[in-house]
Amino acid sequence: MNTQINELQTLNRRTIEELVGDEPTKIAKFHFEFLKQASVVLKSIVKSFNLSDFNELKSQAHYLKTSAKAVGAERCAYFLETIEGYSLAENKPAIKQVIIKLNGEFVAIKKELSHDK
């Protein structure tokens, strides 16, 4: 992935609008579902990390990356893709740093969405 993290948005609203149209209620539902899913998967990622289960870690990161891309959580998708790469290399110290950044990104998404209400 050659994209620079600084070029990516926490939440690119055009992405979800292209998917479901200009329907704020539907978009809000997708964002809510994504955050709910992200919360569960992030726990699973941390559990797999703690168990050094790199296959499961990669699988969980890939699963959530697909959803992140769909809702326009670009930075989140980037971090998840990075975790996938580090999982293949079994680079636990690097994965830990990315999980911390990923967690911060979820906080940023929640903050951004809370301003929408």
N, CA, C and O atoms as CSV, one atom per row, in Angstrom:
chain,resi,resn,atom,element,x,y,z
A,1,MET,N,N,0.855,-1.189,0.000
A,1,MET,CA,C,0.000,0.000,0.000
A,1,MET,C,C,0.892,1.240,0.000
A,1,MET,O,O,1.604,1.500,0.970
A,2,ASN,N,N,0.849,1.988,-1.071
A,2,ASN,CA,C,1.741,3.127,-1.212
A,2,ASN,C,C,1.148,4.431,-0.692
A,2,ASN,O,O,1.825,5.458,-0.656
A,3,THR,N,N,-0.083,4.386,-0.300
A,3,THR,CA,C,-0.754,5.594,0.169
A,3,THR,C,C,-0.101,6.084,1.455
A,3,THR,O,O,0.240,5.290,2.331
A,4,GLN,N,N,0.068,7.379,1.556
A,4,GLN,CA,C,0.569,7.963,2.798
A,4,GLN,C,C,-0.600,8.134,3.752
A,4,GLN,O,O,-1.676,8.586,3.360
A,5,ILE,N,N,-0.380,7.771,5.001
A,5,ILE,CA,C,-1.445,7.847,6.011
A,5,ILE,C,C,-2.016,9.262,6.108
A,5,ILE,O,O,-3.206,9.430,6.376
A,6,ASN,N,N,-1.190,10.266,5.896
A,6,ASN,CA,C,-1.648,11.660,6.006
A,6,ASN,C,C,-2.648,12.046,4.927
A,6,ASN,O,O,-3.395,13.012,5.080
A,7,GLU,N,N,-2.659,11.282,3.827
A,7,GLU,CA,C,-3.599,11.566,2.729
A,7,GLU,C,C,-4.970,10.959,2.992
A,7,GLU,O,O,-5.938,11.284,2.305
A,8,LEU,N,N,-5.052,10.085,3.976
A,8,LEU,CA,C,-6.294,9.366,4.243
A,8,LEU,C,C,-7.149,10.104,5.262
A,8,LEU,O,O,-6.641,10.804,6.138
A,9,GLN,N,N,-8.452,9.932,5.127
A,9,GLN,CA,C,-9.393,10.581,6.048
A,9,GLN,C,C,-9.852,9.595,7.113
A,9,GLN,O,O,-9.924,8.389,6.877
A,10,THR,N,N,-10.161,10.130,8.287
A,10,THR,CA,C,-10.750,9.303,9.335
A,10,THR,C,C,-12.066,8.738,8.818
A,10,THR,O,O,-12.347,7.550,8.975
A,11,LEU,N,N,-12.861,9.592,8.206
A,11,LEU,CA,C,-14.146,9.176,7.659
A,11,LEU,C,C,-14.410,9.932,6.363
A,11,LEU,O,O,-14.731,11.120,6.383
A,12,ASN,N,N,-14.276,9.248,5.255
A,12,ASN,CA,C,-14.562,9.852,3.955
A,12,ASN,C,C,-16.041,9.625,3.665
A,12,ASN,O,O,-16.451,8.526,3.290
A,13,ARG,N,N,-16.817,10.650,3.838
A,13,ARG,CA,C,-18.272,10.524,3.728
A,13,ARG,C,C,-18.738,10.247,2.293
A,13,ARG,O,O,-19.821,9.701,2.081
A,14,ARG,N,N,-17.932,10.618,1.333
A,14,ARG,CA,C,-18.306,10.344,-0.075
A,14,ARG,C,C,-18.387,8.844,-0.333
A,14,ARG,O,O,-19.227,8.392,-1.111
A,15,THR,N,N,-17.523,8.075,0.311
A,15,THR,CA,C,-17.493,6.624,0.092
A,15,THR,C,C,-18.835,5.995,0.429
A,15,THR,O,O,-19.393,5.250,-0.376
A,16,ILE,N,N,-19.353,6.291,1.610
A,16,ILE,CA,C,-20.629,5.697,2.037
A,16,ILE,C,C,-21.790,6.268,1.219
A,16,ILE,O,O,-22.751,5.557,0.927
A,17,GLU,N,N,-21.704,7.549,0.848
A,17,GLU,CA,C,-22.762,8.147,0.026
A,17,GLU,C,C,-22.827,7.476,-1.340
A,17,GLU,O,O,-23.911,7.292,-1.894
A,18,GLU,N,N,-21.662,7.109,-1.886
A,18,GLU,CA,C,-21.643,6.418,-3.179
A,18,GLU,C,C,-22.258,5.027,-3.044
A,18,GLU,O,O,-22.826,4.494,-3.997
A,19,LEU,N,N,-22.140,4.452,-1.863
A,19,LEU,CA,C,-22.660,3.109,-1.619
A,19,LEU,C,C,-24.179,3.104,-1.424
A,19,LEU,O,O,-24.878,2.291,-2.030
A,20,VAL,N,N,-24.695,4.010,-0.579
A,20,VAL,CA,C,-26.124,3.979,-0.228
A,20,VAL,C,C,-26.910,5.188,-0.721
A,20,VAL,O,O,-28.133,5.228,-0.588
A,21,GLY,N,N,-26.223,6.168,-1.285
A,21,GLY,CA,C,-26.904,7.376,-1.735
A,21,GLY,C,C,-26.932,8.414,-0.616
A,21,GLY,O,O,-26.423,8.179,0.480
A,22,ASP,N,N,-27.524,9.548,-0.905
A,22,ASP,CA,C,-27.575,10.638,0.071
A,22,ASP,C,C,-28.748,10.397,1.018
A,22,ASP,O,O,-29.770,11.082,0.961
A,23,GLU,N,N,-28.573,9.415,1.881
A,23,GLU,CA,C,-29.623,9.053,2.837
A,23,GLU,C,C,-29.047,9.061,4.248
A,23,GLU,O,O,-28.562,8.035,4.726
A,24,PRO,N,N,-29.097,10.207,4.914
A,24,PRO,CA,C,-28.475,10.358,6.232
A,24,PRO,C,C,-28.864,9.284,7.251
A,24,PRO,O,O,-28.021,8.848,8.036
A,25,THR,N,N,-30.124,8.854,7.250
A,25,THR,CA,C,-30.557,7.842,8.216
A,25,THR,C,C,-29.861,6.511,7.953
A,25,THR,O,O,-29.376,5.856,8.876
A,26,LYS,N,N,-29.821,6.125,6.691
A,26,LYS,CA,C,-29.153,4.884,6.300
A,26,LYS,C,C,-27.652,4.951,6.613
A,26,LYS,O,O,-27.062,4.000,7.125
A,27,ILE,N,N,-27.058,6.099,6.289
A,27,ILE,CA,C,-25.619,6.291,6.532
A,27,ILE,C,C,-25.317,6.184,8.022
A,27,ILE,O,O,-24.354,5.529,8.421
A,28,ALA,N,N,-26.138,6.824,8.834
A,28,ALA,CA,C,-25.941,6.774,10.290
A,28,ALA,C,C,-26.027,5.332,10.790
A,28,ALA,O,O,-25.260,4.924,11.662
A,29,LYS,N,N,-26.961,4.567,10.235
A,29,LYS,CA,C,-27.119,3.164,10.622
A,29,LYS,C,C,-25.871,2.361,10.246
A,29,LYS,O,O,-25.393,1.552,11.041
A,30,PHE,N,N,-25.348,2.581,9.048
A,30,PHE,CA,C,-24.128,1.898,8.616
A,30,PHE,C,C,-22.953,2.242,9.535
A,30,PHE,O,O,-22.192,1.363,9.939
A,31,HIS,N,N,-22.816,3.523,9.857
A,31,HIS,CA,C,-21.728,3.948,10.751
A,31,HIS,C,C,-21.869,3.304,12.125
A,31,HIS,O,O,-20.888,2.836,12.704
A,32,PHE,N,N,-23.098,3.283,12.644
A,32,PHE,CA,C,-23.352,2.678,13.957
A,32,PHE,C,C,-22.995,1.189,13.931
A,32,PHE,O,O,-22.318,0.691,14.831
A,33,GLU,N,N,-23.455,0.486,12.898
A,33,GLU,CA,C,-23.175,-0.947,12.767
A,33,GLU,C,C,-21.675,-1.205,12.636
A,33,GLU,O,O,-21.149,-2.163,13.203
A,34,PHE,N,N,-20.996,-0.345,11.886
A,34,PHE,CA,C,-19.548,-0.502,11.732
A,34,PHE,C,C,-18.837,-0.361,13.079
A,34,PHE,O,O,-17.957,-1.158,13.407
A,35,LEU,N,N,-19.215,0.644,13.848
A,35,LEU,CA,C,-18.568,0.852,15.158
A,35,LEU,C,C,-18.849,-0.308,16.105
A,35,LEU,O,O,-17.981,-0.714,16.877
A,36,LYS,N,N,-20.069,-0.838,16.041
A,36,LYS,CA,C,-20.430,-1.987,16.874
A,36,LYS,C,C,-19.569,-3.194,16.476
A,36,LYS,O,O,-19.002,-3.879,17.328
A,37,GLN,N,N,-19.489,-3.431,15.186
A,37,GLN,CA,C,-18.684,-4.534,14.658
A,37,GLN,C,C,-17.201,-4.317,15.010
A,37,GLN,O,O,-16.514,-5.251,15.424
A,38,ALA,N,N,-16.725,-3.096,14.845
A,38,ALA,CA,C,-15.321,-2.782,15.113
A,38,ALA,C,C,-14.962,-3.051,16.569
A,38,ALA,O,O,-13.875,-3.547,16.867
A,39,SER,N,N,-15.863,-2.728,17.457
A,39,SER,CA,C,-15.632,-2.947,18.881
A,39,SER,C,C,-15.419,-4.432,19.178
A,39,SER,O,O,-14.519,-4.802,19.931
A,40,VAL,N,N,-16.254,-5.270,18.581
A,40,VAL,CA,C,-16.161,-6.726,18.771
A,40,VAL,C,C,-14.880,-7.267,18.134
A,40,VAL,O,O,-14.142,-8.029,18.758
A,41,VAL,N,N,-14.628,-6.868,16.897
A,41,VAL,CA,C,-13.468,-7.394,16.173
A,41,VAL,C,C,-12.160,-6.918,16.801
A,41,VAL,O,O,-11.179,-7.660,16.841
A,42,LEU,N,N,-12.149,-5.681,17.289
A,42,LEU,CA,C,-10.928,-5.180,17.927
A,42,LEU,C,C,-10.576,-6.025,19.158
A,42,LEU,O,O,-9.405,-6.312,19.405
A,43,LYS,N,N,-11.588,-6.416,19.919
A,43,LYS,CA,C,-11.346,-7.309,21.073
A,43,LYS,C,C,-10.749,-8.629,20.596
A,43,LYS,O,O,-9.832,-9.165,21.218
A,44,SER,N,N,-11.268,-9.138,19.508
A,44,SER,CA,C,-10.779,-10.387,18.924
A,44,SER,C,C,-9.335,-10.229,18.426
A,44,SER,O,O,-8.512,-11.130,18.586
A,45,ILE,N,N,-9.046,-9.090,17.829
A,45,ILE,CA,C,-7.682,-8.809,17.353
A,45,ILE,C,C,-6.713,-8.801,18.530
A,45,ILE,O,O,-5.636,-9.393,18.461
A,46,VAL,N,N,-7.101,-8.128,19.608
A,46,VAL,CA,C,-6.246,-8.067,20.798
A,46,VAL,C,C,-6.058,-9.463,21.397
A,46,VAL,O,O,-4.956,-9.822,21.813
A,47,LYS,N,N,-7.131,-10.242,21.438
A,47,LYS,CA,C,-7.047,-11.610,21.972
A,47,LYS,C,C,-6.081,-12.446,21.127
A,47,LYS,O,O,-5.218,-13.139,21.666
A,48,SER,N,N,-6.231,-12.378,19.804
A,48,SER,CA,C,-5.342,-13.119,18.906
A,48,SER,C,C,-3.899,-12.653,19.059
A,48,SER,O,O,-2.968,-13.458,19.022
A,49,PHE,N,N,-3.724,-11.346,19.231
A,49,PHE,CA,C,-2.391,-10.781,19.448
A,49,PHE,C,C,-1.773,-11.375,20.720
A,49,PHE,O,O,-0.628,-11.827,20.716
A,50,ASN,N,N,-2.545,-11.364,21.793
A,50,ASN,CA,C,-2.048,-11.881,23.076
A,50,ASN,C,C,-1.691,-13.362,23.006
A,50,ASN,O,O,-0.788,-13.825,23.704
A,51,LEU,N,N,-2.411,-14.108,22.152
A,51,LEU,CA,C,-2.153,-15.545,21.982
A,51,LEU,C,C,-1.086,-15.810,20.909
A,51,LEU,O,O,-0.726,-16.960,20.656
A,52,SER,N,N,-0.586,-14.739,20.283
A,52,SER,CA,C,0.343,-14.851,19.144
A,52,SER,C,C,-0.236,-15.726,18.029
A,52,SER,O,O,0.492,-16.459,17.359
A,53,ASP,N,N,-1.560,-15.636,17.839
A,53,ASP,CA,C,-2.238,-16.370,16.775
A,53,ASP,C,C,-2.283,-15.469,15.540
A,53,ASP,O,O,-3.277,-14.788,15.288
A,54,PHE,N,N,-1.195,-15.479,14.781
A,54,PHE,CA,C,-1.042,-14.540,13.671
A,54,PHE,C,C,-2.013,-14.810,12.525
A,54,PHE,O,O,-2.434,-13.879,11.838
A,55,ASN,N,N,-2.375,-16.086,12.310
A,55,ASN,CA,C,-3.356,-16.399,11.257
A,55,ASN,C,C,-4.709,-15.779,11.576
A,55,ASN,O,O,-5.337,-15.161,10.716
A,56,GLU,N,N,-5.154,-15.948,12.824
A,56,GLU,CA,C,-6.448,-15.391,13.233
A,56,GLU,C,C,-6.389,-13.864,13.241
A,56,GLU,O,O,-7.350,-13.194,12.861
A,57,LEU,N,N,-5.284,-13.340,13.665
A,57,LEU,CA,C,-5.078,-11.888,13.693
A,57,LEU,C,C,-5.223,-11.311,12.283
A,57,LEU,O,O,-5.930,-10.324,12.076
A,58,LYS,N,N,-4.553,-11.933,11.328
A,58,LYS,CA,C,-4.625,-11.503,9.934
A,58,LYS,C,C,-6.062,-11.611,9.418
A,58,LYS,O,O,-6.559,-10.711,8.741
A,59,SER,N,N,-6.714,-12.714,9.744
A,59,SER,CA,C,-8.083,-12.959,9.298
A,59,SER,C,C,-9.046,-11.902,9.845
A,59,SER,O,O,-9.870,-11.368,9.102
A,60,GLN,N,N,-8.943,-11.605,11.123
A,60,GLN,CA,C,-9.812,-10.601,11.752
A,60,GLN,C,C,-9.554,-9.207,11.165
A,60,GLN,O,O,-10.491,-8.455,10.899
A,61,ALA,N,N,-8.278,-8.873,10.969
A,61,ALA,CA,C,-7.929,-7.565,10.398
A,61,ALA,C,C,-8.498,-7.444,8.985
A,61,ALA,O,O,-9.023,-6.396,8.609
A,62,HIS,N,N,-8.392,-8.513,8.213
A,62,HIS,CA,C,-8.900,-8.503,6.838
A,62,HIS,C,C,-10.423,-8.322,6.827
A,62,HIS,O,O,-10.966,-7.542,6.044
A,63,TYR,N,N,-11.088,-9.052,7.703
A,63,TYR,CA,C,-12.551,-8.988,7.814
A,63,TYR,C,C,-13.023,-7.562,8.103
A,63,TYR,O,O,-13.936,-7.052,7.452
A,64,LEU,N,N,-12.391,-6.936,9.080
A,64,LEU,CA,C,-12.814,-5.588,9.467
A,64,LEU,C,C,-12.395,-4.546,8.422
A,64,LEU,O,O,-13.068,-3.531,8.243
A,65,LYS,N,N,-11.285,-4.806,7.739
A,65,LYS,CA,C,-10.805,-3.874,6.707
A,65,LYS,C,C,-11.858,-3.699,5.616
A,65,LYS,O,O,-12.067,-2.588,5.129
A,66,THR,N,N,-12.515,-4.779,5.233
A,66,THR,CA,C,-13.546,-4.727,4.202
A,66,THR,C,C,-14.669,-3.779,4.618
A,66,THR,O,O,-15.118,-2.953,3.823
A,67,SER,N,N,-15.118,-3.899,5.862
A,67,SER,CA,C,-16.173,-3.011,6.378
A,67,SER,C,C,-15.679,-1.573,6.479
A,67,SER,O,O,-16.404,-0.637,6.144
A,68,ALA,N,N,-14.457,-1.403,6.937
A,68,ALA,CA,C,-13.887,-0.053,7.086
A,68,ALA,C,C,-13.863,0.658,5.733
A,68,ALA,O,O,-14.218,1.833,5.632
A,69,LYS,N,N,-13.444,-0.064,4.702
A,69,LYS,CA,C,-13.402,0.539,3.362
A,69,LYS,C,C,-14.802,0.919,2.898
A,69,LYS,O,O,-14.988,1.967,2.280
A,70,ALA,N,N,-15.780,0.081,3.189
A,70,ALA,CA,C,-17.160,0.336,2.741
A,70,ALA,C,C,-17.739,1.602,3.350
A,70,ALA,O,O,-18.464,2.335,2.677
A,71,VAL,N,N,-17.427,1.872,4.628
A,71,VAL,CA,C,-17.992,3.067,5.277
A,71,VAL,C,C,-17.084,4.285,5.140
A,71,VAL,O,O,-17.421,5.364,5.627
A,72,GLY,N,N,-15.941,4.125,4.484
A,72,GLY,CA,C,-15.055,5.266,4.259
A,72,GLY,C,C,-14.102,5.542,5.413
A,72,GLY,O,O,-13.561,6.643,5.518
A,73,ALA,N,N,-13.892,4.561,6.276
A,73,ALA,CA,C,-12.937,4.710,7.381
A,73,ALA,C,C,-11.545,4.386,6.835
A,73,ALA,O,O,-10.989,3.317,7.090
A,74,GLU,N,N,-10.998,5.343,6.075
A,74,GLU,CA,C,-9.779,5.103,5.307
A,74,GLU,C,C,-8.553,4.815,6.173
A,74,GLU,O,O,-7.806,3.873,5.909
A,75,ARG,N,N,-8.353,5.625,7.199
A,75,ARG,CA,C,-7.190,5.427,8.064
A,75,ARG,C,C,-7.290,4.089,8.799
A,75,ARG,O,O,-6.296,3.384,8.972
A,76,CYS,N,N,-8.477,3.764,9.213
A,76,CYS,CA,C,-8.756,2.498,9.880
A,76,CYS,C,C,-8.398,1.332,8.951
A,76,CYS,O,O,-7.716,0.395,9.366
A,77,ALA,N,N,-8.852,1.390,7.711
A,77,ALA,CA,C,-8.560,0.344,6.725
A,77,ALA,C,C,-7.052,0.222,6.497
A,77,ALA,O,O,-6.521,-0.880,6.361
A,78,TYR,N,N,-6.378,1.362,6.457
A,78,TYR,CA,C,-4.917,1.370,6.281
A,78,TYR,C,C,-4.234,0.640,7.438
A,78,TYR,O,O,-3.355,-0.193,7.216
A,79,PHE,N,N,-4.636,0.948,8.665
A,79,PHE,CA,C,-4.029,0.289,9.833
A,79,PHE,C,C,-4.325,-1.208,9.830
A,79,PHE,O,O,-3.460,-2.015,10.173
A,80,LEU,N,N,-5.538,-1.578,9.448
A,80,LEU,CA,C,-5.903,-2.998,9.399
A,80,LEU,C,C,-5.084,-3.735,8.345
A,80,LEU,O,O,-4.650,-4.866,8.562
A,81,GLU,N,N,-4.878,-3.090,7.212
A,81,GLU,CA,C,-4.049,-3.693,6.163
A,81,GLU,C,C,-2.601,-3.833,6.650
A,81,GLU,O,O,-1.929,-4.817,6.340
A,82,THR,N,N,-2.138,-2.859,7.399
A,82,THR,CA,C,-0.790,-2.913,7.977
A,82,THR,C,C,-0.678,-4.088,8.947
A,82,THR,O,O,0.330,-4.795,8.959
A,83,ILE,N,N,-1.709,-4.293,9.756
A,83,ILE,CA,C,-1.725,-5.432,10.685
A,83,ILE,C,C,-1.670,-6.745,9.899
A,83,ILE,O,O,-0.976,-7.681,10.296
A,84,GLU,N,N,-2.398,-6.808,8.793
A,84,GLU,CA,C,-2.348,-8.012,7.962
A,84,GLU,C,C,-0.906,-8.315,7.537
A,84,GLU,O,O,-0.441,-9.449,7.647
A,85,GLY,N,N,-0.220,-7.301,7.058
A,85,GLY,CA,C,1.165,-7.472,6.604
A,85,GLY,C,C,2.091,-7.905,7.723
A,85,GLY,O,O,2.894,-8.824,7.560
A,86,TYR,N,N,1.973,-7.239,8.856
A,86,TYR,CA,C,2.823,-7.589,9.999
A,86,TYR,C,C,2.480,-8.969,10.554
A,86,TYR,O,O,3.344,-9.639,11.119
A,87,SER,N,N,1.234,-9.398,10.401
A,87,SER,CA,C,0.839,-10.734,10.862
A,87,SER,C,C,1.534,-11.806,10.024
A,87,SER,O,O,1.980,-12.828,10.547
A,88,LEU,N,N,1.618,-11.558,8.729
A,88,LEU,CA,C,2.315,-12.503,7.852
A,88,LEU,C,C,3.785,-12.636,8.270
A,88,LEU,O,O,4.368,-13.719,8.209
A,89,ALA,N,N,4.365,-11.513,8.695
A,89,ALA,CA,C,5.770,-11.501,9.117
A,89,ALA,C,C,5.921,-11.889,10.597
A,89,ALA,O,O,7.037,-12.011,11.100
A,90,GLU,N,N,4.790,-12.079,11.283
A,90,GLU,CA,C,4.767,-12.378,12.726
A,90,GLU,C,C,5.587,-11.355,13.528
A,90,GLU,O,O,6.343,-11.701,14.436
A,91,ASN,N,N,5.404,-10.096,13.156
A,91,ASN,CA,C,6.138,-8.995,13.790
A,91,ASN,C,C,5.295,-8.413,14.930
A,91,ASN,O,O,4.603,-7.409,14.759
A,92,LYS,N,N,5.365,-9.051,16.072
A,92,LYS,CA,C,4.505,-8.693,17.203
A,92,LYS,C,C,4.722,-7.256,17.708
A,92,LYS,O,O,3.738,-6.561,17.959
A,93,PRO,N,N,5.970,-6.783,17.867
A,93,PRO,CA,C,6.146,-5.394,18.342
A,93,PRO,C,C,5.508,-4.366,17.396
A,93,PRO,O,O,4.918,-3.386,17.851
A,94,ALA,N,N,5.629,-4.589,16.082
A,94,ALA,CA,C,5.038,-3.656,15.115
A,94,ALA,C,C,3.512,-3.725,15.173
A,94,ALA,O,O,2.839,-2.697,15.096
A,95,ILE,N,N,2.970,-4.930,15.308
A,95,ILE,CA,C,1.513,-5.100,15.391
A,95,ILE,C,C,0.972,-4.346,16.601
A,95,ILE,O,O,-0.065,-3.688,16.520
A,96,LYS,N,N,1.679,-4.446,17.720
A,96,LYS,CA,C,1.224,-3.760,18.945
A,96,LYS,C,C,1.086,-2.259,18.696
A,96,LYS,O,O,0.097,-1.649,19.102
A,97,GLN,N,N,2.075,-1.664,18.029
A,97,GLN,CA,C,2.030,-0.227,17.748
A,97,GLN,C,C,0.841,0.129,16.853
A,97,GLN,O,O,0.190,1.154,17.051
A,98,VAL,N,N,0.570,-0.720,15.879
A,98,VAL,CA,C,-0.532,-0.446,14.950
A,98,VAL,C,C,-1.884,-0.621,15.647
A,98,VAL,O,O,-2.820,0.130,15.376
A,99,ILE,N,N,-1.990,-1.602,16.538
A,99,ILE,CA,C,-3.242,-1.791,17.293
A,99,ILE,C,C,-3.539,-0.539,18.128
A,99,ILE,O,O,-4.690,-0.116,18.237
A,100,ILE,N,N,-2.506,0.038,18.707
A,100,ILE,CA,C,-2.680,1.269,19.501
A,100,ILE,C,C,-3.197,2.398,18.598
A,100,ILE,O,O,-4.110,3.130,18.978
A,101,LYS,N,N,-2.613,2.534,17.410
A,101,LYS,CA,C,-3.057,3.569,16.461
A,101,LYS,C,C,-4.488,3.302,15.997
A,101,LYS,O,O,-5.297,4.220,15.863
A,102,LEU,N,N,-4.780,2.022,15.755
A,102,LEU,CA,C,-6.119,1.632,15.307
A,102,LEU,C,C,-7.161,1.995,16.362
A,102,LEU,O,O,-8.224,2.524,16.039
A,103,ASN,N,N,-6.856,1.714,17.592
A,103,ASN,CA,C,-7.766,2.048,18.691
A,103,ASN,C,C,-8.019,3.553,18.737
A,103,ASN,O,O,-9.153,3.993,18.927
A,104,GLY,N,N,-6.975,4.324,18.566
A,104,GLY,CA,C,-7.104,5.782,18.531
A,104,GLY,C,C,-7.975,6.240,17.373
A,104,GLY,O,O,-8.712,7.220,17.483
A,105,GLU,N,N,-7.883,5.531,16.277
A,105,GLU,CA,C,-8.672,5.866,15.094
A,105,GLU,C,C,-10.159,5.620,15.343
A,105,GLU,O,O,-10.999,6.401,14.897
A,106,PHE,N,N,-10.486,4.546,16.047
A,106,PHE,CA,C,-11.893,4.288,16.395
A,106,PHE,C,C,-12.434,5.395,17.294
A,106,PHE,O,O,-13.583,5.810,17.147
A,107,VAL,N,N,-11.622,5.864,18.207
A,107,VAL,CA,C,-12.022,6.985,19.076
A,107,VAL,C,C,-12.292,8.219,18.212
A,107,VAL,O,O,-13.271,8.932,18.434
A,108,ALA,N,N,-11.430,8.469,17.234
A,108,ALA,CA,C,-11.603,9.625,16.344
A,108,ALA,C,C,-12.886,9.505,15.517
A,108,ALA,O,O,-13.584,10.496,15.303
A,109,ILE,N,N,-13.192,8.299,15.058
A,109,ILE,CA,C,-14.431,8.085,14.279
A,109,ILE,C,C,-15.649,8.354,15.154
A,109,ILE,O,O,-16.587,9.032,14.734
A,110,LYS,N,N,-15.629,7.820,16.374
A,110,LYS,CA,C,-16.766,8.058,17.301
A,110,LYS,C,C,-16.948,9.543,17.563
A,110,LYS,O,O,-18.072,10.043,17.589
A,111,LYS,N,N,-15.829,10.253,17.760
A,111,LYS,CA,C,-15.878,11.688,18.026
A,111,LYS,C,C,-16.462,12.421,16.824
A,111,LYS,O,O,-17.305,13.304,16.977
A,112,GLU,N,N,-16.010,12.051,15.630
A,112,GLU,CA,C,-16.506,12.699,14.408
A,112,GLU,C,C,-18.008,12.449,14.229
A,112,GLU,O,O,-18.753,13.355,13.857
A,113,LEU,N,N,-18.440,11.228,14.492
A,113,LEU,CA,C,-19.856,10.894,14.322
A,113,LEU,C,C,-20.726,11.543,15.400
A,113,LEU,O,O,-21.891,11.852,15.149
A,114,SER,N,N,-20.180,11.749,16.574
A,114,SER,CA,C,-20.968,12.373,17.646
A,114,SER,C,C,-21.251,13.845,17.327
A,114,SER,O,O,-22.194,14.426,17.865
A,115,HIS,N,N,-20.438,14.446,16.453
A,115,HIS,CA,C,-20.689,15.832,16.055
A,115,HIS,C,C,-21.794,15.925,15.018
A,115,HIS,O,O,-22.300,17.012,14.738
A,116,ASP,N,N,-22.171,14.779,14.444
A,116,ASP,CA,C,-23.212,14.758,13.413
A,116,ASP,C,C,-24.612,14.913,13.998
A,116,ASP,O,O,-25.543,15.330,13.308
A,117,LYS,N,N,-24.749,14.571,15.279
A,117,LYS,CA,C,-26.100,14.517,15.858
A,117,LYS,C,C,-26.641,15.879,16.178
A,117,LYS,O,O,-27.764,15.997,16.669
